[in-house]
Structure formats: structure tokens, C-alpha cells
Amino acid sequence: MKRKTVFTPGSGQRFHIRTLGCKINQYEAQALREAWLERGLCESPDAAGADVVVVNACAVTARAVADVRAAVRAAHRASPGAAVVVVGCVPEEDREIVAALPGVAAVLPQRAKAALADLRISAPHETEEGQAGTRDAFPPLSIADYPRARAVLKVQDGCSHRCSYCIVPLLRGPSASRQPEAVVTEARRLLDAGFREIVLSGVNLRQYGFGLPRGWNFWRLVRRLERELAPAWAGHARLRISSLDPAQLGDEALETLAASRLVAPHLHLSLQSLSPAVLARMRRGHYGPEDVHRFLDRLAWVWPVFGLGADFIAGFPGETGADAARTIENAAALPLTYAHVFPFSARPGTAAASLEGQVAEPERTARAAALRALVARKRQAFLRRQARLERMTVVLEDDAPWRGRNEHYVECRFAAPLSGAARRGLAVCRPVAVRQGCIEVAPLPRPESGADARP
């Protein structure tokens, strides 16, 4: 189908990007920002001063779709003459509604972001295949900077698994992997730009390797980064791993983490439930609670102290009181240090939306609250343990007051202002106390070569 162009932003025009949702969306927003700046456009700090407003959409939950509509309305109120372009994860059934909102020039699918970076903005009725080219190719987006102190590096996109509750495969398409050489090149570029923590991110890191030569998987990618970067950067920068599927936690994972000099001692697991019956209904029966317990027991010999986060869905269709209790019981036995707990939210187009045994909203909310309360108690115990450590390293995020996160993904605040420190730098500290849900720290003397620079 011939591409119908609605308009093309030109050099000197002002744009503003409003990003909703996950780290991957944030990465793609930065890639779009850099591409448009390179092409002569100017960025506006808010929608009011923009000729073009891009709403980078998320649709993981029903609330997320409502946030997209609210963002569009706010952009139009702030700048009635601006062209509003909505791009990203907008479900098919919501596209016409969003397209009809005042000021909307185009509603583009997720895989159109690469074309958008090249200033090709097309009609909202055009198909995703027409917008994106090959659906299973990794989108050609890259970054040289990042707006936050800890940079995200996207290594994988899409998902081919189809969990029964998840709409993401319908919106982002099948799994696609970034070439290892491109990952290493971008990591070097970010380190040279001053970042001292890089977060390796993807939609489903378990599927890294799809589309690459046989033998590639996520752990092989981590070892490749280790081999290329550790000689210069070990002790001066770190890699953090984004959310993992528990099925990735086997011998290869343990061996890779044990040998690493760069990976921060922290994991975030997409657990969703710790009841085998519920996992089966979620189409996540490829792991079980005992697999997670077994791996983490072994990991404790490699990392005596480590942060552990998890995602949970409470009140999934068919979840009984006994299932919820089993998740609580198994979660209590895990060394969790934080968790993201969501009551189940049905998404149209997913299998879970029509499953029998839908749990009433008050019960979903109560089960989520019980799980959050458990994790909150475990988090407080972990903070007290952190306060007894002799030292930790903190990536500096803000300077009013100075604060950041340590290697175990715990927020830290400095008892006094720092001198000679820089945002994004890596500071060696000692814990002083637990205050207001974070660790208060004081800086330790720097090594002669500096803790935030290469030797």
C-alpha cells in the first residue's frame, strides 16, 4: 500500500515527547529524541511550546490506556495548534477512539517508531506491516545519551510466548534480538558518555537469541559484554539486568553471574504467581516455585547479599483462596527485597479476559494488599541488613539532596552534600542508618584512580 503522509516535521520545528510505561518505552523515546535533534528539530520542555507532541503510549493495563487518552487531551489543551502523534502500544479497539480526539494527527503502531525517527509520519489507517517493514526484525533505534543517571540499553523486543493475560505480543509483535556487536558498541558509547550503570533491558530476555545464529541466548550476551568491557571497567562501572523469566535461572545463569565482574548483585523476576495451578492458567507452567527456590539458594553462595525484586498478579481468574495462600507462603520463603504487585486487570483480546472464575475486584485488591504487606516487612529487614554492611557503591542520581541506588537496588541518600561528585558517577560509601525507607550513607575516600573513571 502506498504510504500516505499526514505531515512531515521540518528543521526548526519544536517537539515534545510524553512517555508512558516501561523502560523500553523510555529507551525508544530517547532514540526518537536524538534522531529528531540530529535532523534539526528543537525540543520543547513541555507541550505548550511544541509544534509536534509525541505521546509514547503504553497499554499493559486498562488504566494505562486511560492515561494515553488523558495525555492526548492535556497536550491539546496546552498547545491547541500542535500536531499530536500517538505511537506505541495502543490496542486495535482503542485506536479509533484515540484518533478521534482533538489535535491527533496520527495513531501509529509500535513498530512504526523507527520510521517516525526518520520523520516519516503516516496515516492512522495504515497497517502495522506497512509501517514497520519486517515484523520480526529488531527495530533500528539506538542511543548515545539518556535522560536519567542509569542508562537503559535495549537488547530485545517483542514476545512470542503469549501468556494468557498479556497484550504485549499483540502490540509489539514477535520476539526480535539485537545483534551482539551493536549491544557492545552502544554499551561502550554510554560508558564513554559518563554512565556508570547500564540496565540491560528487553520485553522478554528469555527470548534473546531469536533471529540470531544458533547458540546465542541472553547469558551468552552477558558473557560477551563481560569479555569486552570488564578489562577496562570492572570496579568502575556496572551492568544491571532487567526483568528475567524464572525459566532462565539454571546452571548457565549461575555460572555467568559467578564469573562476572560487572553485573550488579540484583535480580528482578517475572514471577506473577507462586501457585502452580495459577501459573498453568497463565500459560507460565514452564517454571514452578521449587525451581525459583532452588536457584536462589544456590545463588546465595555466589552473592552473599543481593537484591531481589519480583512482579506479581493478584486475583488471576480461577485463583482460589488456597492458591493465593500458596503464593504468600512461597513468597515468604524467598529473599524478596521489593515487589510490584498488581490486581488482575483484564485486557480485551487476551485469553485471560474470557477465562471462567473471574475474581471479584474487592478480593483481588485484598489479595494484592496482603502480598504487598508481606514484601514490605521483608524490605524493612533487608534495609536493616544493608545498614550493617561495611561499604556499598552508589550511582549518583540527584544532587538536591545527593541520592542514588546502590548495587543491591536500594535507594541511598547522603548525610551531607558531596564535593567533587558528578551525577551518573559511582561513589563508594558506608551506610550510616536506615531513614524513611532508604539507607543514609557517607562517602568513603576514593581510590587514587577515582571510583567513577577508568584506570
Secondary structure as a PSIPRED ss2 file (coil, helix, strand):
# PSIPRED VFORMAT (PSIPRED V4.0)

   1 M C   1.000  0.000  0.000
   2 K C   1.000  0.000  0.000
   3 R C   1.000  0.000  0.000
   4 K C   1.000  0.000  0.000
   5 T E   0.000  0.000  1.000
   6 V C   1.000  0.000  0.000
   7 F C   1.000  0.000  0.000
   8 T C   1.000  0.000  0.000
   9 P C   1.000  0.000  0.000
  10 G C   1.000  0.000  0.000
  11 S C   1.000  0.000  0.000
  12 G C   1.000  0.000  0.000
  13 Q C   1.000  0.000  0.000
  14 R E   0.000  0.000  1.000
  15 F E   0.000  0.000  1.000
  16 H E   0.000  0.000  1.000
  17 I E   0.000  0.000  1.000
  18 R E   0.000  0.000  1.000
  19 T E   0.000  0.000  1.000
  20 L C   1.000  0.000  0.000
  21 G C   1.000  0.000  0.000
  22 C C   1.000  0.000  0.000
  23 K H   0.000  1.000  0.000
  24 I H   0.000  1.000  0.000
  25 N H   0.000  1.000  0.000
  26 Q H   0.000  1.000  0.000
  27 Y H   0.000  1.000  0.000
  28 E H   0.000  1.000  0.000
  29 A H   0.000  1.000  0.000
  30 Q H   0.000  1.000  0.000
  31 A H   0.000  1.000  0.000
  32 L H   0.000  1.000  0.000
  33 R H   0.000  1.000  0.000
  34 E H   0.000  1.000  0.000
  35 A H   0.000  1.000  0.000
  36 W H   0.000  1.000  0.000
  37 L H   0.000  1.000  0.000
  38 E H   0.000  1.000  0.000
  39 R C   1.000  0.000  0.000
  40 G C   1.000  0.000  0.000
  41 L C   1.000  0.000  0.000
  42 C E   0.000  0.000  1.000
  43 E E   0.000  0.000  1.000
  44 S C   1.000  0.000  0.000
  45 P C   1.000  0.000  0.000
  46 D C   1.000  0.000  0.000
  47 A H   0.000  1.000  0.000
  48 A H   0.000  1.000  0.000
  49 G H   0.000  1.000  0.000
  50 A C   1.000  0.000  0.000
  51 D C   1.000  0.000  0.000
  52 V E   0.000  0.000  1.000
  53 V E   0.000  0.000  1.000
  54 V E   0.000  0.000  1.000
  55 V E   0.000  0.000  1.000
  56 N E   0.000  0.000  1.000
  57 A E   0.000  0.000  1.000
  58 C C   1.000  0.000  0.000
  59 A C   1.000  0.000  0.000
  60 V C   1.000  0.000  0.000
  61 T C   1.000  0.000  0.000
  62 A H   0.000  1.000  0.000
  63 R H   0.000  1.000  0.000
  64 A H   0.000  1.000  0.000
  65 V H   0.000  1.000  0.000
  66 A H   0.000  1.000  0.000
  67 D H   0.000  1.000  0.000
  68 V H   0.000  1.000  0.000
  69 R H   0.000  1.000  0.000
  70 A H   0.000  1.000  0.000
  71 A H   0.000  1.000  0.000
  72 V H   0.000  1.000  0.000
  73 R H   0.000  1.000  0.000
  74 A H   0.000  1.000  0.000
  75 A H   0.000  1.000  0.000
  76 H H   0.000  1.000  0.000
  77 R H   0.000  1.000  0.000
  78 A H   0.000  1.000  0.000
  79 S C   1.000  0.000  0.000
  80 P C   1.000  0.000  0.000
  81 G C   1.000  0.000  0.000
  82 A C   1.000  0.000  0.000
  83 A E   0.000  0.000  1.000
  84 V E   0.000  0.000  1.000
  85 V E   0.000  0.000  1.000
  86 V E   0.000  0.000  1.000
  87 V E   0.000  0.000  1.000
  88 G E   0.000  0.000  1.000
  89 C C   1.000  0.000  0.000
  90 V C   1.000  0.000  0.000
  91 P C   1.000  0.000  0.000
  92 E H   0.000  1.000  0.000
  93 E H   0.000  1.000  0.000
  94 D H   0.000  1.000  0.000
  95 R H   0.000  1.000  0.000
  96 E H   0.000  1.000  0.000
  97 I H   0.000  1.000  0.000
  98 V H   0.000  1.000  0.000
  99 A H   0.000  1.000  0.000
 100 A C   1.000  0.000  0.000
 101 L C   1.000  0.000  0.000
 102 P C   1.000  0.000  0.000
 103 G C   1.000  0.000  0.000
 104 V E   0.000  0.000  1.000
 105 A E   0.000  0.000  1.000
 106 A E   0.000  0.000  1.000
 107 V E   0.000  0.000  1.000
 108 L E   0.000  0.000  1.000
 109 P E   0.000  0.000  1.000
 110 Q H   0.000  1.000  0.000
 111 R H   0.000  1.000  0.000
 112 A H   0.000  1.000  0.000
 113 K H   0.000  1.000  0.000
 114 A H   0.000  1.000  0.000
 115 A H   0.000  1.000  0.000
 116 L H   0.000  1.000  0.000
 117 A H   0.000  1.000  0.000
 118 D C   1.000  0.000  0.000
 119 L C   1.000  0.000  0.000
 120 R C   1.000  0.000  0.000
 121 I C   1.000  0.000  0.000
 122 S E   0.000  0.000  1.000
 123 A C   1.000  0.000  0.000
 124 P C   1.000  0.000  0.000
 125 H C   1.000  0.000  0.000
 126 E C   1.000  0.000  0.000
 127 T C   1.000  0.000  0.000
 128 E H   0.000  1.000  0.000
 129 E H   0.000  1.000  0.000
 130 G H   0.000  1.000  0.000
 131 Q H   0.000  1.000  0.000
 132 A H   0.000  1.000  0.000
 133 G C   1.000  0.000  0.000
 134 T C   1.000  0.000  0.000
 135 R C   1.000  0.000  0.000
 136 D C   1.000  0.000  0.000
 137 A C   1.000  0.000  0.000
 138 F C   1.000  0.000  0.000
 139 P C   1.000  0.000  0.000
 140 P C   1.000  0.000  0.000
 141 L C   1.000  0.000  0.000
 142 S C   1.000  0.000  0.000
 143 I C   1.000  0.000  0.000
 144 A C   1.000  0.000  0.000
 145 D C   1.000  0.000  0.000
 146 Y C   1.000  0.000  0.000
 147 P C   1.000  0.000  0.000
 148 R C   1.000  0.000  0.000
 149 A C   1.000  0.000  0.000
 150 R C   1.000  0.000  0.000
 151 A E   0.000  0.000  1.000
 152 V E   0.000  0.000  1.000
 153 L E   0.000  0.000  1.000
 154 K E   0.000  0.000  1.000
 155 V E   0.000  0.000  1.000
 156 Q E   0.000  0.000  1.000
 157 D E   0.000  0.000  1.000
 158 G C   1.000  0.000  0.000
 159 C C   1.000  0.000  0.000
 160 S C   1.000  0.000  0.000
 161 H C   1.000  0.000  0.000
 162 R C   1.000  0.000  0.000
 163 C C   1.000  0.000  0.000
 164 S C   1.000  0.000  0.000
 165 Y C   1.000  0.000  0.000
 166 C C   1.000  0.000  0.000
 167 I C   1.000  0.000  0.000
 168 V H   0.000  1.000  0.000
 169 P H   0.000  1.000  0.000
 170 L H   0.000  1.000  0.000
 171 L H   0.000  1.000  0.000
 172 R H   0.000  1.000  0.000
 173 G C   1.000  0.000  0.000
 174 P C   1.000  0.000  0.000
 175 S C   1.000  0.000  0.000
 176 A E   0.000  0.000  1.000
 177 S E   0.000  0.000  1.000
 178 R C   1.000  0.000  0.000
 179 Q C   1.000  0.000  0.000
 180 P H   0.000  1.000  0.000
 181 E H   0.000  1.000  0.000
 182 A H   0.000  1.000  0.000
 183 V H   0.000  1.000  0.000
 184 V H   0.000  1.000  0.000
 185 T H   0.000  1.000  0.000
 186 E H   0.000  1.000  0.000
 187 A H   0.000  1.000  0.000
 188 R H   0.000  1.000  0.000
 189 R H   0.000  1.000  0.000
 190 L H   0.000  1.000  0.000
 191 L H   0.000  1.000  0.000
 192 D H   0.000  1.000  0.000
 193 A C   1.000  0.000  0.000
 194 G C   1.000  0.000  0.000
 195 F C   1.000  0.000  0.000
 196 R C   1.000  0.000  0.000
 197 E E   0.000  0.000  1.000
 198 I E   0.000  0.000  1.000
 199 V E   0.000  0.000  1.000
 200 L E   0.000  0.000  1.000
 201 S E   0.000  0.000  1.000
 202 G E   0.000  0.000  1.000
 203 V C   1.000  0.000  0.000
 204 N C   1.000  0.000  0.000
 205 L H   0.000  1.000  0.000
 206 R H   0.000  1.000  0.000
 207 Q H   0.000  1.000  0.000
 208 Y C   1.000  0.000  0.000
 209 G C   1.000  0.000  0.000
 210 F C   1.000  0.000  0.000
 211 G C   1.000  0.000  0.000
 212 L C   1.000  0.000  0.000
 213 P C   1.000  0.000  0.000
 214 R C   1.000  0.000  0.000
 215 G C   1.000  0.000  0.000
 216 W C   1.000  0.000  0.000
 217 N C   1.000  0.000  0.000
 218 F H   0.000  1.000  0.000
 219 W H   0.000  1.000  0.000
 220 R H   0.000  1.000  0.000
 221 L H   0.000  1.000  0.000
 222 V H   0.000  1.000  0.000
 223 R H   0.000  1.000  0.000
 224 R H   0.000  1.000  0.000
 225 L H   0.000  1.000  0.000
 226 E H   0.000  1.000  0.000
 227 R H   0.000  1.000  0.000
 228 E H   0.000  1.000  0.000
 229 L H   0.000  1.000  0.000
 230 A H   0.000  1.000  0.000
 231 P H   0.000  1.000  0.000
 232 A H   0.000  1.000  0.000
 233 W H   0.000  1.000  0.000
 234 A E   0.000  0.000  1.000
 235 G C   1.000  0.000  0.000
 236 H C   1.000  0.000  0.000
 237 A E   0.000  0.000  1.000
 238 R E   0.000  0.000  1.000
 239 L E   0.000  0.000  1.000
 240 R E   0.000  0.000  1.000
 241 I E   0.000  0.000  1.000
 242 S C   1.000  0.000  0.000
 243 S C   1.000  0.000  0.000
 244 L E   0.000  0.000  1.000
 245 D C   1.000  0.000  0.000
 246 P H   0.000  1.000  0.000
 247 A H   0.000  1.000  0.000
 248 Q H   0.000  1.000  0.000
 249 L C   1.000  0.000  0.000
 250 G C   1.000  0.000  0.000
 251 D H   0.000  1.000  0.000
 252 E H   0.000  1.000  0.000
 253 A H   0.000  1.000  0.000
 254 L H   0.000  1.000  0.000
 255 E H   0.000  1.000  0.000
 256 T H   0.000  1.000  0.000
 257 L H   0.000  1.000  0.000
 258 A H   0.000  1.000  0.000
 259 A H   0.000  1.000  0.000
 260 S C   1.000  0.000  0.000
 261 R C   1.000  0.000  0.000
 262 L C   1.000  0.000  0.000
 263 V E   0.000  0.000  1.000
 264 A C   1.000  0.000  0.000
 265 P C   1.000  0.000  0.000
 266 H E   0.000  0.000  1.000
 267 L E   0.000  0.000  1.000
 268 H E   0.000  0.000  1.000
 269 L E   0.000  0.000  1.000
 270 S E   0.000  0.000  1.000
 271 L E   0.000  0.000  1.000
 272 Q E   0.000  0.000  1.000
 273 S C   1.000  0.000  0.000
 274 L C   1.000  0.000  0.000
 275 S C   1.000  0.000  0.000
 276 P H   0.000  1.000  0.000
 277 A H   0.000  1.000  0.000
 278 V H   0.000  1.000  0.000
 279 L H   0.000  1.000  0.000
 280 A H   0.000  1.000  0.000
 281 R H   0.000  1.000  0.000
 282 M C   1.000  0.000  0.000
 283 R C   1.000  0.000  0.000
 284 R C   1.000  0.000  0.000
 285 G C   1.000  0.000  0.000
 286 H C   1.000  0.000  0.000
 287 Y C   1.000  0.000  0.000
 288 G C   1.000  0.000  0.000
 289 P H   0.000  1.000  0.000
 290 E H   0.000  1.000  0.000
 291 D H   0.000  1.000  0.000
 292 V H   0.000  1.000  0.000
 293 H H   0.000  1.000  0.000
 294 R H   0.000  1.000  0.000
 295 F H   0.000  1.000  0.000
 296 L H   0.000  1.000  0.000
 297 D H   0.000  1.000  0.000
 298 R H   0.000  1.000  0.000
 299 L H   0.000  1.000  0.000
 300 A H   0.000  1.000  0.000
 301 W H   0.000  1.000  0.000
 302 V H   0.000  1.000  0.000
 303 W C   1.000  0.000  0.000
 304 P C   1.000  0.000  0.000
 305 V C   1.000  0.000  0.000
 306 F C   1.000  0.000  0.000
 307 G E   0.000  0.000  1.000
 308 L E   0.000  0.000  1.000
 309 G E   0.000  0.000  1.000
 310 A E   0.000  0.000  1.000
 311 D E   0.000  0.000  1.000
 312 F E   0.000  0.000  1.000
 313 I E   0.000  0.000  1.000
 314 A E   0.000  0.000  1.000
 315 G C   1.000  0.000  0.000
 316 F C   1.000  0.000  0.000
 317 P C   1.000  0.000  0.000
 318 G C   1.000  0.000  0.000
 319 E C   1.000  0.000  0.000
 320 T C   1.000  0.000  0.000
 321 G H   0.000  1.000  0.000
 322 A H   0.000  1.000  0.000
 323 D H   0.000  1.000  0.000
 324 A H   0.000  1.000  0.000
 325 A H   0.000  1.000  0.000
 326 R H   0.000  1.000  0.000
 327 T H   0.000  1.000  0.000
 328 I H   0.000  1.000  0.000
 329 E H   0.000  1.000  0.000
 330 N H   0.000  1.000  0.000
 331 A H   0.000  1.000  0.000
 332 A H   0.000  1.000  0.000
 333 A C   1.000  0.000  0.000
 334 L C   1.000  0.000  0.000
 335 P C   1.000  0.000  0.000
 336 L C   1.000  0.000  0.000
 337 T C   1.000  0.000  0.000
 338 Y C   1.000  0.000  0.000
 339 A C   1.000  0.000  0.000
 340 H E   0.000  0.000  1.000
 341 V E   0.000  0.000  1.000
 342 F E   0.000  0.000  1.000
 343 P E   0.000  0.000  1.000
 344 F C   1.000  0.000  0.000
 345 S C   1.000  0.000  0.000
 346 A C   1.000  0.000  0.000
 347 R C   1.000  0.000  0.000
 348 P C   1.000  0.000  0.000
 349 G C   1.000  0.000  0.000
 350 T C   1.000  0.000  0.000
 351 A H   0.000  1.000  0.000
 352 A H   0.000  1.000  0.000
 353 A H   0.000  1.000  0.000
 354 S H   0.000  1.000  0.000
 355 L C   1.000  0.000  0.000
 356 E C   1.000  0.000  0.000
 357 G C   1.000  0.000  0.000
 358 Q C   1.000  0.000  0.000
 359 V C   1.000  0.000  0.000
 360 A C   1.000  0.000  0.000
 361 E H   0.000  1.000  0.000
 362 P H   0.000  1.000  0.000
 363 E H   0.000  1.000  0.000
 364 R H   0.000  1.000  0.000
 365 T H   0.000  1.000  0.000
 366 A H   0.000  1.000  0.000
 367 R H   0.000  1.000  0.000
 368 A H   0.000  1.000  0.000
 369 A H   0.000  1.000  0.000
 370 A H   0.000  1.000  0.000
 371 L H   0.000  1.000  0.000
 372 R H   0.000  1.000  0.000
 373 A H   0.000  1.000  0.000
 374 L H   0.000  1.000  0.000
 375 V H   0.000  1.000  0.000
 376 A H   0.000  1.000  0.000
 377 R H   0.000  1.000  0.000
 378 K H   0.000  1.000  0.000
 379 R H   0.000  1.000  0.000
 380 Q H   0.000  1.000  0.000
 381 A H   0.000  1.000  0.000
 382 F H   0.000  1.000  0.000
 383 L H   0.000  1.000  0.000
 384 R H   0.000  1.000  0.000
 385 R H   0.000  1.000  0.000
 386 Q H   0.000  1.000  0.000
 387 A H   0.000  1.000  0.000
 388 R C   1.000  0.000  0.000
 389 L C   1.000  0.000  0.000
 390 E C   1.000  0.000  0.000
 391 R C   1.000  0.000  0.000
 392 M E   0.000  0.000  1.000
 393 T E   0.000  0.000  1.000
 394 V E   0.000  0.000  1.000
 395 V E   0.000  0.000  1.000
 396 L E   0.000  0.000  1.000
 397 E E   0.000  0.000  1.000
 398 D E   0.000  0.000  1.000
 399 D E   0.000  0.000  1.000
 400 A C   1.000  0.000  0.000
 401 P C   1.000  0.000  0.000
 402 W E   0.000  0.000  1.000
 403 R E   0.000  0.000  1.000
 404 G E   0.000  0.000  1.000
 405 R E   0.000  0.000  1.000
 406 N E   0.000  0.000  1.000
 407 E C   1.000  0.000  0.000
 408 H C   1.000  0.000  0.000
 409 Y C   1.000  0.000  0.000
 410 V C   1.000  0.000  0.000
 411 E E   0.000  0.000  1.000
 412 C E   0.000  0.000  1.000
 413 R E   0.000  0.000  1.000
 414 F E   0.000  0.000  1.000
 415 A C   1.000  0.000  0.000
 416 A C   1.000  0.000  0.000
 417 P C   1.000  0.000  0.000
 418 L C   1.000  0.000  0.000
 419 S C   1.000  0.000  0.000
 420 G C   1.000  0.000  0.000
 421 A C   1.000  0.000  0.000
 422 A C   1.000  0.000  0.000
 423 R C   1.000  0.000  0.000
 424 R C   1.000  0.000  0.000
 425 G C   1.000  0.000  0.000
 426 L E   0.000  0.000  1.000
 427 A E   0.000  0.000  1.000
 428 V E   0.000  0.000  1.000
 429 C E   0.000  0.000  1.000
 430 R E   0.000  0.000  1.000
 431 P E   0.000  0.000  1.000
 432 V E   0.000  0.000  1.000
 433 A E   0.000  0.000  1.000
 434 V E   0.000  0.000  1.000
 435 R E   0.000  0.000  1.000
 436 Q C   1.000  0.000  0.000
 437 G C   1.000  0.000  0.000
 438 C E   0.000  0.000  1.000
 439 I E   0.000  0.000  1.000
 440 E E   0.000  0.000  1.000
 441 V E   0.000  0.000  1.000
 442 A E   0.000  0.000  1.000
 443 P E   0.000  0.000  1.000
 444 L C   1.000  0.000  0.000
 445 P C   1.000  0.000  0.000
 446 R C   1.000  0.000  0.000
 447 P C   1.000  0.000  0.000
 448 E C   1.000  0.000  0.000
 449 S C   1.000  0.000  0.000
 450 G C   1.000  0.000  0.000
 451 A C   1.000  0.000  0.000
 452 D C   1.000  0.000  0.000
 453 A C   1.000  0.000  0.000
 454 R C   1.000  0.000  0.000
 455 P C   1.000  0.000  0.000
